[in-house]
Amino acid sequence: MSAAVASPRTLTLKQAALLAFVFATQRYRERHAVRVRRERYYELS
């Protein structure tokens, strides 16, 4: 924890970047899943 106390700015920047990356990948996966579901639905009907 001493390193985190010494440089909280870099820690928060890393956390913010990681959160943004995870959020973006989740949004992309959700969009892709919806697209695949629509294509399968149209193929069945």
Buried (B, 14 or more C-beta within 10 A) or exposed (E): EEEEEEEEEEEEEEEEEEEEEEEEEEEEEEEEEEEEEEEEEEEEE
